[in-house]
Every structure is written in structure tokens, then in C-alpha cells.
Amino acid sequence: MVQLEFLAPELLGMSCSIYHETNNNADWKQWNGSEEPSKPLYHQLLNVTLPTKPVSIADLEQIALDKLPKLVRQYYEGGAEDEITLRENITSLQRLNVPFAVGPSAFHRLAGYDGELDVARAAAKRGIAMGLSSSSTSSLEDVIKVGKTAREEIEEGSRQENEGFKLQDSDWWQQLYVCDQRTSDTEDFIQRSEKAGYTALLITVDRPYLGRRLASLREKFELPLHLRRASGEKMAQGEQIAHYLLNPSMHWHELIPWLRSKTKMKILVKGILHPEDAALALKHGLDGVVVSNHGGRQLDAAPATIDALPAIADVIQGRIPIFFDGGIRKGLDVYRALALGADVVLLGRAVLWGLAAAGEEGVGLALDIIAEEFKLVMALTGVTDITQIRRSTLALVDPAHVGLKTLSDPSWEDRRPI
Ligand SMILES: Cc1cc2nc3c(=O)[nH]c(=O)nc-3n(C[C@H](O)[C@H](O)[C@H](O)COP(=O)(O)O)c2cc1C
């Protein structure tokens, strides 16, 4: 759990010139479409006017969308089919009045800069954990290495830059799709991750098949030639965007014992939305669950994760950690998720927007903005410690909304351990 102090205000007043660099890779010109970038979803939903300097994730998103080639914009931004779940993740969070880590997302070098390496540095300098996608464009060894080096540098004295942060131990988690276990490639990948220092495997189970992302069906998404898969390449068919050798028929009772026999890392299942699956995770001795709908990229019209969370928290009852992602764009969203039962909140696109806007600095800014917003919400709701964040500190703006409980509902009672 991240504990952060307020930021020095000067950090937010940084010069904005860096945010308008153009992408320096000539190969990317072929990617550029002629269309104007769209207005960020967040802006569309809230009718936000963009200020001139980035002080929110929505600002970073606008800068990122302005800079990114069209195909990358579509890949990062898009959800499945009519994008109902993608929108619901965000709007459902906003219907409620109300610490975090970097979640795994693929192909960070599409955003430019040093991709995953920049994300690792920014996270590690702040003592924030990072989940690495198995579709990373930097090797899993390099990611952890640069992260640890950046952290050591901070520890060795340059703390002024991050004054105000209470530095916690960084942690590194490796995401993995459920691939065909008959190949030794998955086994090699797991052992490589453990050897490199990753402490947990996030097994993504909500992608037995790829969701229908319409923009990518209309215009085929491929990695540009200068990029390649740098870690999970053997589990995919070739180094290009190619599909993983997924095994959609895998069952809990065969997968979990097999994974346990191959690694001592913690094992979490990512992509839980139903309380019955949360119960299965307990039954099969998982070390945690990640409540996620893959950022609305898989099953369209799946519930928003914030709506699914309370029922899952009721089943888990504090026995294993609940990680949560989907639509987190503000510190307020982190607070809401914690109040409804999450222990750790994962950032998806918020980190991608920071990365595309300004590399390591942009990711750092995204993390700092969310941290500062989160601390402010804590202060303004009269909460002095993360463990005091409970359902009872939330008010329902729209009690009639399907999926949300009213305050008179007995199940609204907070069951998180104090
Ligand atoms: C561009 C992109 C790539 C992603 N790649 C992966 C991936 O490789 N593995 C995975 O488990 N989840 C992946 N996800 C899902 C994220 O881990 C996370 O569930 C989602 O981004 C959360 O929603 P948000 O981005 O709206 O916050 C990806 C999401 C995006 C936007």
C-alpha cells in the first residue's frame, strides 16, 4: 500500500515545454493518420475544458492523444465493440461521492521514449509497485534492473526531488496469459521472471480469446518494424503482434497446481468480476484477485469494475488482497475503490497517457497527480489513515443506479477488517 505525503507545489508548476516534443522516430510517420485526435473520453463524459498545463490525467491524455500516431491512439484508447464497459468503468466511478500500483499493459514503446523502462524508473523512484505485461517491448530483466537502479540512486541521496514521499519497498509483478502449458515456453517464462526478482504472477484470465476491438478490425494493428516483443515472444506466434498460444480450456484445478509446481512466486488471478469466481479463487488457494474487465477491451457490456467490487469484497472478506483496476483517472477514484473493498488499485491508461506525454517525467507526473489528489480526498473526508477508508465514507449520488446498493441495504455495511 502506498503512503504518500503532499507534493511540493512547485512540482506541478514545471515548465510545460517538454510535453510538446514530437515523436523522434521517423518510422512512425507511416503510422500517422490525417484525422484530428479525438477528445479524451473523460472530457467527453464530463465536458471538461482543457487547461493549458497538465495538472490531471485528463490533461496528460489530451497531450498523449495529440502526439500519438493514429493506430497507437486507437490501440491504447479503444475498448471492445460498442465500448459500453469502457465508458461504464469511468461513469460508474463518478456516480459515487467520494493506494495504487502500475498495472500491466502491452507494448509501452508504442508510446515512444523508453517504454516500460521509463515506467519502471518513475514507479521505483516513488516506491510504487509495477506489474509488467508479458507483451512488453522491453525485456523483463531490463525492466526490473533499471527500476532497482533508479531506486538505489534515489536512496543514495537525491531525495530532494521526491521530498515528501515516504519511500516504500518497490515490488515487481509479472503478468501472464494462460498459455498452453504443454509447451516449455510458459515454464521458461515463469522461471525467468522468478529469477529476475518478480514476486508475483498476475494470471490474466479474461482474455481466452481477443475481444472485438472495432478500430483494430477495421485497420489492422501491427507493431511497427522497429519494435518487438522482448519477453513473451516464445509464447506468441512470432515477434509481431501475433496471438498468444492461449489455452481457453484450462481449468482452475489443473492450472493452479501446475503453476504452484513451477514457482514460489505469489499467484493472483486477474480478470475477476463475479463473486462466484472470487469464491473459487479462495477455494483454490490463490494469493489474491484482480477485479478487472481488461479496461473494457474484452467483453463489452460486462459490468463496470467498481459496480462488481462490493459483492466480491463481501465474498473475500479480507482473507486475500483484492487488487482493482478499470477507469482510474484520479485520486478520488483510488479512494472510491478502496472504500468499496480494494486493497491495491492498478493504473492502466493513466500511466500510458503520462508515458506518451513525456516519458519517465510524464509517468512520474501522472503518479504524483493521482497521489496528491488521493491525499487531498483523504484529508477532506476526514480520514487520516488508509484503513479508515470505508464504505460508510461514501455517499450515493444516484441510488437508483442498477448495481449500486442503497445505504439502507444491509450488505452496504462495511465488512473490511479494521
Ligand atoms: C493498451 C492496453 C494494453 C493492455 N495490455 C494488457 C496486457 O498485456 N495484459 C493484461 O493483463 N492487461 C492488459 N491491459 C488491461 C490493463 O491491465 C487494465 O486491466 C486496464 O487498462 C484498466 O483499465 P484503464 O486503462 O481504463 O484504467 C491493457 C490495457 C490497455 C489499455
The ligand as an SDF file (V2000), in Angstrom:
LIG
                    3D

 31 33  0  0  0  0  0  0  0  0999 V2000
   -3.3170   -0.6180  -24.3780 C   0  0  0  0  0  0  0  0  0  0  0  0
   -3.6210   -1.6170  -23.2980 C   0  0  0  0  0  0  0  0  0  0  0  0
   -2.9040   -2.7990  -23.2480 C   0  0  0  0  0  0  0  0  0  0  0  0
   -3.1780   -3.7440  -22.2630 C   0  0  0  0  0  0  0  0  0  0  0  0
   -2.4190   -4.8740  -22.1890 N   0  0  0  0  0  0  0  0  0  0  0  0
   -2.6320   -5.7710  -21.2010 C   0  0  0  0  0  0  0  0  0  0  0  0
   -1.8140   -6.9130  -21.0860 C   0  0  0  0  0  0  0  0  0  0  0  0
   -0.8670   -7.1170  -21.8340 O   0  0  0  0  0  0  0  0  0  0  0  0
   -2.0910   -7.7980  -20.0860 N   0  0  0  0  0  0  0  0  0  0  0  0
   -3.1330   -7.5980  -19.2020 C   0  0  0  0  0  0  0  0  0  0  0  0
   -3.3550   -8.4280  -18.3090 O   0  0  0  0  0  0  0  0  0  0  0  0
   -3.9010   -6.4980  -19.2820 N   0  0  0  0  0  0  0  0  0  0  0  0
   -3.6800   -5.5910  -20.2390 C   0  0  0  0  0  0  0  0  0  0  0  0
   -4.4630   -4.4610  -20.3140 N   0  0  0  0  0  0  0  0  0  0  0  0
   -5.5040   -4.2400  -19.2930 C   0  0  0  0  0  0  0  0  0  0  0  0
   -4.9380   -3.4720  -18.0810 C   0  0  0  0  0  0  0  0  0  0  0  0
   -4.1150   -4.2890  -17.2810 O   0  0  0  0  0  0  0  0  0  0  0  0
   -6.0660   -2.9520  -17.1730 C   0  0  0  0  0  0  0  0  0  0  0  0
   -6.9090   -4.0250  -16.8380 O   0  0  0  0  0  0  0  0  0  0  0  0
   -6.8710   -1.8230  -17.8140 C   0  0  0  0  0  0  0  0  0  0  0  0
   -6.0360   -0.9920  -18.5840 O   0  0  0  0  0  0  0  0  0  0  0  0
   -7.5570   -0.9990  -16.7260 C   0  0  0  0  0  0  0  0  0  0  0  0
   -8.4020   -0.0380  -17.2920 O   0  0  0  0  0  0  0  0  0  0  0  0
   -7.9760    1.5140  -17.5090 P   0  0  0  0  0  0  0  0  0  0  0  0
   -6.8990    1.5200  -18.5250 O   0  0  0  0  0  0  0  0  0  0  0  0
   -9.2100    2.1380  -18.0110 O   0  0  0  0  0  0  0  0  0  0  0  0
   -7.5390    2.0350  -16.1790 O   0  0  0  0  0  0  0  0  0  0  0  0
   -4.1950   -3.4970  -21.2930 C   0  0  0  0  0  0  0  0  0  0  0  0
   -4.8980   -2.2940  -21.3430 C   0  0  0  0  0  0  0  0  0  0  0  0
   -4.6220   -1.3540  -22.3220 C   0  0  0  0  0  0  0  0  0  0  0  0
   -5.3680   -0.0530  -22.3100 C   0  0  0  0  0  0  0  0  0  0  0  0
  1  2  1  0
  2  3  1  0
  2 30  2  0
  3  4  2  0
  4  5  1  0
  4 28  1  0
  5  6  2  0
  6  7  1  0
  6 13  1  0
  7  8  2  0
  7  9  1  0
  9 10  1  0
 10 11  2  0
 10 12  1  0
 12 13  2  0
 13 14  1  0
 14 15  1  0
 14 28  1  0
 15 16  1  0
 16 17  1  0
 16 18  1  0
 18 19  1  0
 18 20  1  0
 20 21  1  0
 20 22  1  0
 22 23  1  0
 23 24  1  0
 24 25  2  0
 24 26  1  0
 24 27  1  0
 28 29  2  0
 29 30  1  0
 30 31  1  0
M  END
$$$$
